[in-house]
Amino acid sequence: MDDGGRIEKDDGAASAEVLTGLRLSLPAGLGMIPLGMAFGLLVVQQGLAWWLAPALSFLAYAGSLELLLVGLIAATTPIATIAVTTFFVNFRHVFYAFSFPLHVVRGWWARLYSMYALTDEAFAITAAHPGTWTHRRLLAAQVALQVYWVGGGLLGVAVGSLLPGPIEGLEFALCALFITLTLDACRTRAQVPVLLLAALSFALAMVLTPGALLFTALLVFVGLLMARYAWKRKGADT
């Protein structure tokens, strides 16, 4: 009886962790559905095969990169150019790994998936709820986010095949999602300096290297964050 009660309790705790992960993924996930639809619509409007949408969502699984790849593929861009673009767009994920709670994930296969599914949305969710993540909670959130994205893309493909003409302005959907994630991560005044540092990094990158905007902005931003951390730590020690 004791063993049975313990098993039921463990199963209940595991289910609760999964449900919590699903709940935490919901706000960003709901934003990913229209973005995924925009991606699916772009695939159709560019005259590409419908299956390219789910294929990219599984092979690349990076919303901003996938939207760029659609245009690059449609324009028959050389592979070297696509490779360089992919490197610069996804280089920010290197910095995500510094604070992403990968250490809570158990099992090599689960860790591989968690690294593969480390998207902007997953990072924003974990950053907004630090110190609360468990193995099941994190994986449930990441799987749910990918389901939202793939489902949105398939829905966009279906809708795009029924429309008589193209829709303009779909590219803004990505910008709108990043704005939502930024606002969600900066709910308190304590986060305002970080937001200002990010704006300063972007402004400096526009002046210094407009051709490599994202790469430079990320490097400057990380440098400013490290300087801020050192300054705050020095103030705490004195």
C-alpha positions as YAML, in Angstrom:
chain: A
units: angstrom
residues:
- id: 1
  name: MET
  ca: [0.00, 0.00, 0.00]
- id: 2
  name: ASP
  ca: [2.83, 2.38, 0.86]
- id: 3
  name: ASP
  ca: [4.56, 1.65, -2.44]
- id: 4
  name: GLY
  ca: [1.32, 2.10, -4.35]
- id: 5
  name: GLY
  ca: [0.61, 5.38, -2.63]
- id: 6
  name: ARG
  ca: [4.13, 6.60, -3.34]
- id: 7
  name: ILE
  ca: [3.79, 5.68, -7.03]
- id: 8
  name: GLU
  ca: [0.48, 7.52, -7.29]
- id: 9
  name: LYS
  ca: [2.00, 10.54, -5.57]
- id: 10
  name: ASP
  ca: [5.00, 10.51, -7.92]
- id: 11
  name: ASP
  ca: [2.73, 10.20, -10.96]
- id: 12
  name: GLY
  ca: [0.63, 13.07, -9.70]
- id: 13
  name: ALA
  ca: [3.71, 15.24, -9.18]
- id: 14
  name: ALA
  ca: [4.98, 14.39, -12.66]
- id: 15
  name: SER
  ca: [1.63, 15.27, -14.22]
- id: 16
  name: ALA
  ca: [1.58, 18.53, -12.29]
- id: 17
  name: GLU
  ca: [5.04, 19.42, -13.60]
- id: 18
  name: VAL
  ca: [3.98, 18.71, -17.19]
- id: 19
  name: LEU
  ca: [0.82, 20.79, -16.80]
- id: 20
  name: THR
  ca: [2.84, 23.65, -15.33]
- id: 21
  name: GLY
  ca: [5.19, 23.55, -18.30]
- id: 22
  name: LEU
  ca: [2.24, 23.62, -20.68]
- id: 23
  name: ARG
  ca: [0.68, 26.53, -18.80]
- id: 24
  name: LEU
  ca: [3.89, 28.56, -18.83]
- id: 25
  name: SER
  ca: [4.31, 27.97, -22.56]
- id: 26
  name: LEU
  ca: [0.79, 29.11, -23.39]
- id: 27
  name: PRO
  ca: [1.26, 32.91, -23.67]
- id: 28
  name: ALA
  ca: [4.26, 32.65, -26.00]
- id: 29
  name: GLY
  ca: [2.73, 29.64, -27.75]
- id: 30
  name: LEU
  ca: [-0.42, 31.55, -28.63]
- id: 31
  name: GLY
  ca: [1.80, 34.20, -30.17]
- id: 32
  name: MET
  ca: [3.64, 31.56, -32.17]
- id: 33
  name: ILE
  ca: [0.49, 30.32, -33.88]
- id: 34
  name: PRO
  ca: [-0.15, 33.47, -35.96]
- id: 35
  name: LEU
  ca: [3.57, 33.77, -36.59]
- id: 36
  name: GLY
  ca: [3.62, 30.17, -37.79]
- id: 37
  name: MET
  ca: [0.63, 30.91, -39.98]
- id: 38
  name: ALA
  ca: [2.55, 33.84, -41.50]
- id: 39
  name: PHE
  ca: [5.44, 31.48, -42.17]
- id: 40
  name: GLY
  ca: [3.16, 28.92, -43.82]
- id: 41
  name: LEU
  ca: [1.51, 31.63, -45.92]
- id: 42
  name: LEU
  ca: [4.91, 32.88, -47.08]
- id: 43
  name: VAL
  ca: [5.88, 29.37, -48.17]
- id: 44
  name: VAL
  ca: [2.75, 29.13, -50.32]
- id: 45
  name: GLN
  ca: [3.00, 32.69, -51.65]
- id: 46
  name: GLN
  ca: [6.61, 32.13, -52.73]
- id: 47
  name: GLY
  ca: [5.47, 29.18, -54.84]
- id: 48
  name: LEU
  ca: [7.33, 26.60, -52.76]
- id: 49
  name: ALA
  ca: [6.12, 23.09, -51.94]
- id: 50
  name: TRP
  ca: [3.78, 22.97, -48.93]
- id: 51
  name: TRP
  ca: [5.86, 20.33, -47.18]
- id: 52
  name: LEU
  ca: [8.75, 22.78, -46.91]
- id: 53
  name: ALA
  ca: [6.97, 24.46, -43.97]
- id: 54
  name: PRO
  ca: [6.93, 21.41, -41.64]
- id: 55
  name: ALA
  ca: [10.32, 20.27, -42.98]
- id: 56
  name: LEU
  ca: [12.01, 23.53, -42.00]
- id: 57
  name: SER
  ca: [10.14, 23.56, -38.70]
- id: 58
  name: PHE
  ca: [11.72, 20.22, -37.79]
- id: 59
  name: LEU
  ca: [15.14, 20.58, -39.43]
- id: 60
  name: ALA
  ca: [15.86, 24.23, -38.62]
- id: 61
  name: TYR
  ca: [13.24, 25.09, -35.96]
- id: 62
  name: ALA
  ca: [14.14, 28.76, -35.60]
- id: 63
  name: GLY
  ca: [11.31, 31.13, -36.47]
- id: 64
  name: SER
  ca: [13.38, 34.11, -37.59]
- id: 65
  name: LEU
  ca: [15.74, 31.91, -39.59]
- id: 66
  name: GLU
  ca: [12.90, 29.98, -41.22]
- id: 67
  name: LEU
  ca: [11.24, 33.19, -42.40]
- id: 68
  name: LEU
  ca: [14.55, 34.29, -43.91]
- id: 69
  name: LEU
  ca: [15.17, 30.89, -45.48]
- id: 70
  name: VAL
  ca: [11.88, 31.02, -47.35]
- id: 71
  name: GLY
  ca: [12.98, 34.13, -49.22]
- id: 72
  name: LEU
  ca: [16.50, 32.82, -49.74]
- id: 73
  name: ILE
  ca: [15.30, 29.49, -51.10]
- id: 74
  name: ALA
  ca: [12.74, 31.17, -53.36]
- id: 75
  name: ALA
  ca: [15.50, 33.42, -54.76]
- id: 76
  name: THR
  ca: [17.79, 30.39, -55.31]
- id: 77
  name: THR
  ca: [20.44, 31.93, -53.08]
- id: 78
  name: PRO
  ca: [23.84, 30.18, -53.10]
- id: 79
  name: ILE
  ca: [24.44, 27.68, -50.31]
- id: 80
  name: ALA
  ca: [27.41, 29.66, -48.98]
- id: 81
  name: THR
  ca: [25.26, 32.76, -48.51]
- id: 82
  name: ILE
  ca: [22.57, 30.74, -46.75]
- id: 83
  name: ALA
  ca: [25.20, 29.19, -44.45]
- id: 84
  name: VAL
  ca: [26.65, 32.58, -43.47]
- id: 85
  name: THR
  ca: [23.17, 34.01, -42.90]
- id: 86
  name: THR
  ca: [22.25, 31.03, -40.74]
- id: 87
  name: PHE
  ca: [25.39, 31.50, -38.65]
- id: 88
  name: PHE
  ca: [24.75, 35.17, -37.94]
- id: 89
  name: VAL
  ca: [21.03, 34.79, -37.25]
- id: 90
  name: ASN
  ca: [21.45, 31.85, -34.87]
- id: 91
  name: PHE
  ca: [24.68, 33.01, -33.22]
- id: 92
  name: ARG
  ca: [22.64, 34.52, -30.35]
- id: 93
  name: HIS
  ca: [21.79, 31.00, -29.16]
- id: 94
  name: VAL
  ca: [25.39, 30.65, -27.94]
- id: 95
  name: PHE
  ca: [24.67, 33.32, -25.34]
- id: 96
  name: TYR
  ca: [21.34, 31.76, -24.42]
- id: 97
  name: ALA
  ca: [23.14, 28.66, -23.22]
- id: 98
  name: PHE
  ca: [24.87, 30.60, -20.42]
- id: 99
  name: SER
  ca: [21.66, 30.96, -18.39]
- id: 100
  name: PHE
  ca: [19.33, 28.34, -19.88]
- id: 101
  name: PRO
  ca: [18.46, 25.67, -17.24]
- id: 102
  name: LEU
  ca: [19.75, 22.72, -19.27]
- id: 103
  name: HIS
  ca: [21.24, 21.20, -16.13]
- id: 104
  name: VAL
  ca: [17.78, 20.12, -14.91]
- id: 105
  name: VAL
  ca: [17.23, 17.88, -17.94]
- id: 106
  name: ARG
  ca: [18.03, 14.20, -17.37]
- id: 107
  name: GLY
  ca: [19.10, 11.77, -20.09]
- id: 108
  name: TRP
  ca: [21.26, 12.39, -23.15]
- id: 109
  name: TRP
  ca: [18.36, 12.21, -25.60]
- id: 110
  name: ALA
  ca: [16.34, 14.70, -23.58]
- id: 111
  name: ARG
  ca: [19.31, 17.07, -23.38]
- id: 112
  name: LEU
  ca: [19.85, 16.87, -27.10]
- id: 113
  name: TYR
  ca: [16.23, 17.76, -27.71]
- id: 114
  name: SER
  ca: [16.33, 20.58, -25.16]
- id: 115
  name: MET
  ca: [19.39, 22.08, -26.89]
- id: 116
  name: TYR
  ca: [17.74, 21.67, -30.28]
- id: 117
  name: ALA
  ca: [14.53, 23.31, -29.02]
- id: 118
  name: LEU
  ca: [16.28, 26.27, -27.35]
- id: 119
  name: THR
  ca: [14.37, 28.98, -29.19]
- id: 120
  name: ASP
  ca: [13.83, 32.65, -28.39]
- id: 121
  name: GLU
  ca: [10.46, 31.82, -26.85]
- id: 122
  name: ALA
  ca: [11.83, 29.00, -24.68]
- id: 123
  name: PHE
  ca: [14.63, 31.22, -23.44]
- id: 124
  name: ALA
  ca: [12.27, 34.11, -22.69]
- id: 125
  name: ILE
  ca: [9.96, 31.85, -20.69]
- id: 126
  name: THR
  ca: [12.78, 30.39, -18.60]
- id: 127
  name: ALA
  ca: [14.28, 33.86, -18.04]
- id: 128
  name: ALA
  ca: [10.92, 35.15, -16.83]
- id: 129
  name: HIS
  ca: [10.62, 32.28, -14.29]
- id: 130
  name: PRO
  ca: [14.18, 31.59, -13.06]
- id: 131
  name: GLY
  ca: [14.90, 28.83, -10.55]
- id: 132
  name: THR
  ca: [11.56, 27.05, -11.04]
- id: 133
  name: TRP
  ca: [12.39, 24.58, -13.80]
- id: 134
  name: THR
  ca: [12.43, 20.80, -13.57]
- id: 135
  name: HIS
  ca: [13.09, 18.06, -16.12]
- id: 136
  name: ARG
  ca: [9.44, 17.47, -17.03]
- id: 137
  name: ARG
  ca: [8.38, 21.12, -16.79]
- id: 138
  name: LEU
  ca: [11.08, 22.32, -19.18]
- id: 139
  name: LEU
  ca: [10.62, 19.55, -21.75]
- id: 140
  name: ALA
  ca: [6.83, 19.94, -21.67]
- id: 141
  name: ALA
  ca: [7.16, 23.66, -22.37]
- id: 142
  name: GLN
  ca: [9.62, 23.13, -25.22]
- id: 143
  name: VAL
  ca: [7.58, 20.37, -26.86]
- id: 144
  name: ALA
  ca: [4.43, 22.49, -26.58]
- id: 145
  name: LEU
  ca: [6.18, 25.47, -28.20]
- id: 146
  name: GLN
  ca: [7.27, 23.35, -31.15]
- id: 147
  name: VAL
  ca: [3.74, 21.95, -31.53]
- id: 148
  name: TYR
  ca: [2.38, 25.50, -31.60]
- id: 149
  name: TRP
  ca: [4.89, 26.49, -34.24]
- id: 150
  name: VAL
  ca: [4.50, 23.45, -36.51]
- id: 151
  name: GLY
  ca: [0.72, 23.56, -36.17]
- id: 152
  name: GLY
  ca: [0.64, 27.26, -37.02]
- id: 153
  name: GLY
  ca: [2.77, 26.64, -40.11]
- id: 154
  name: LEU
  ca: [0.50, 23.85, -41.34]
- id: 155
  name: LEU
  ca: [-2.54, 26.02, -40.71]
- id: 156
  name: GLY
  ca: [-0.92, 28.84, -42.69]
- id: 157
  name: VAL
  ca: [-0.21, 26.49, -45.58]
- id: 158
  name: ALA
  ca: [-3.85, 25.36, -45.58]
- id: 159
  name: VAL
  ca: [-5.16, 28.94, -45.48]
- id: 160
  name: GLY
  ca: [-2.68, 30.13, -48.11]
- id: 161
  name: SER
  ca: [-3.79, 27.45, -50.56]
- id: 162
  name: LEU
  ca: [-7.36, 28.79, -50.34]
- id: 163
  name: LEU
  ca: [-6.58, 32.51, -50.77]
- id: 164
  name: PRO
  ca: [-6.97, 34.06, -54.23]
- id: 165
  name: GLY
  ca: [-4.00, 36.43, -53.81]
- id: 166
  name: PRO
  ca: [-0.98, 37.27, -51.62]
- id: 167
  name: ILE
  ca: [-1.12, 39.07, -48.26]
- id: 168
  name: GLU
  ca: [1.28, 41.96, -47.68]
- id: 169
  name: GLY
  ca: [3.07, 42.75, -44.42]
- id: 170
  name: LEU
  ca: [3.40, 39.22, -43.04]
- id: 171
  name: GLU
  ca: [7.05, 39.87, -42.12]
- id: 172
  name: PHE
  ca: [5.96, 42.16, -39.27]
- id: 173
  name: ALA
  ca: [4.56, 39.18, -37.37]
- id: 174
  name: LEU
  ca: [8.10, 38.21, -36.30]
- id: 175
  name: CYS
  ca: [8.85, 41.72, -35.03]
- id: 176
  name: ALA
  ca: [5.56, 41.75, -33.11]
- id: 177
  name: LEU
  ca: [6.41, 38.50, -31.34]
- id: 178
  name: PHE
  ca: [9.85, 39.78, -30.27]
- id: 179
  name: ILE
  ca: [8.21, 42.92, -28.87]
- id: 180
  name: THR
  ca: [5.79, 40.75, -26.88]
- id: 181
  name: LEU
  ca: [8.62, 38.61, -25.49]
- id: 182
  name: THR
  ca: [10.60, 41.72, -24.53]
- id: 183
  name: LEU
  ca: [7.66, 43.24, -22.66]
- id: 184
  name: ASP
  ca: [7.00, 39.94, -20.89]
- id: 185
  name: ALA
  ca: [10.63, 39.77, -19.70]
- id: 186
  name: CYS
  ca: [10.68, 43.41, -18.52]
- id: 187
  name: ARG
  ca: [7.70, 43.59, -16.19]
- id: 188
  name: THR
  ca: [9.54, 45.30, -13.31]
- id: 189
  name: ARG
  ca: [11.61, 48.47, -13.01]
- id: 190
  name: ALA
  ca: [14.65, 46.36, -12.16]
- id: 191
  name: GLN
  ca: [14.71, 45.13, -15.75]
- id: 192
  name: VAL
  ca: [14.54, 48.59, -17.34]
- id: 193
  name: PRO
  ca: [18.36, 49.08, -17.36]
- id: 194
  name: VAL
  ca: [18.73, 45.83, -19.31]
- id: 195
  name: LEU
  ca: [16.23, 47.07, -21.87]
- id: 196
  name: LEU
  ca: [18.12, 50.37, -22.19]
- id: 197
  name: LEU
  ca: [21.42, 48.52, -22.63]
- id: 198
  name: ALA
  ca: [19.85, 46.46, -25.40]
- id: 199
  name: ALA
  ca: [18.67, 49.63, -27.15]
- id: 200
  name: LEU
  ca: [22.13, 51.16, -26.80]
- id: 201
  name: SER
  ca: [23.73, 48.01, -28.24]
- id: 202
  name: PHE
  ca: [21.42, 48.12, -31.24]
- id: 203
  name: ALA
  ca: [22.14, 51.82, -31.83]
- id: 204
  name: LEU
  ca: [25.91, 51.27, -31.69]
- id: 205
  name: ALA
  ca: [25.66, 48.31, -34.07]
- id: 206
  name: MET
  ca: [23.70, 50.41, -36.57]
- id: 207
  name: VAL
  ca: [26.47, 53.01, -36.55]
- id: 208
  name: LEU
  ca: [29.48, 50.69, -36.42]
- id: 209
  name: THR
  ca: [28.53, 47.66, -38.56]
- id: 210
  name: PRO
  ca: [25.18, 48.04, -40.33]
- id: 211
  name: GLY
  ca: [26.05, 45.04, -42.48]
- id: 212
  name: ALA
  ca: [26.38, 42.74, -39.46]
- id: 213
  name: LEU
  ca: [23.80, 44.34, -37.22]
- id: 214
  name: LEU
  ca: [22.64, 41.39, -35.14]
- id: 215
  name: PHE
  ca: [26.10, 39.93, -34.58]
- id: 216
  name: THR
  ca: [27.61, 43.23, -33.38]
- id: 217
  name: ALA
  ca: [24.59, 44.15, -31.26]
- id: 218
  name: LEU
  ca: [24.77, 40.82, -29.43]
- id: 219
  name: LEU
  ca: [28.49, 41.16, -28.73]
- id: 220
  name: VAL
  ca: [28.09, 44.73, -27.47]
- id: 221
  name: PHE
  ca: [25.07, 43.73, -25.38]
- id: 222
  name: VAL
  ca: [26.92, 40.86, -23.71]
- id: 223
  name: GLY
  ca: [29.87, 43.16, -22.98]
- id: 224
  name: LEU
  ca: [27.58, 45.76, -21.41]
- id: 225
  name: LEU
  ca: [25.82, 43.12, -19.33]
- id: 226
  name: MET
  ca: [29.14, 41.81, -18.04]
- id: 227
  name: ALA
  ca: [30.25, 45.36, -17.18]
- id: 228
  name: ARG
  ca: [26.95, 45.99, -15.36]
- id: 229
  name: TYR
  ca: [27.29, 42.74, -13.44]
- id: 230
  name: ALA
  ca: [30.86, 43.59, -12.41]
- id: 231
  name: TRP
  ca: [29.80, 47.09, -11.34]
- id: 232
  name: LYS
  ca: [26.88, 45.79, -9.26]
- id: 233
  name: ARG
  ca: [29.03, 43.12, -7.66]
- id: 234
  name: LYS
  ca: [31.73, 45.66, -6.80]
- id: 235
  name: GLY
  ca: [29.07, 47.90, -5.22]
- id: 236
  name: ALA
  ca: [27.75, 44.97, -3.17]
- id: 237
  name: ASP
  ca: [31.22, 44.10, -1.87]
- id: 238
  name: THR
  ca: [32.02, 47.64, -0.71]
...
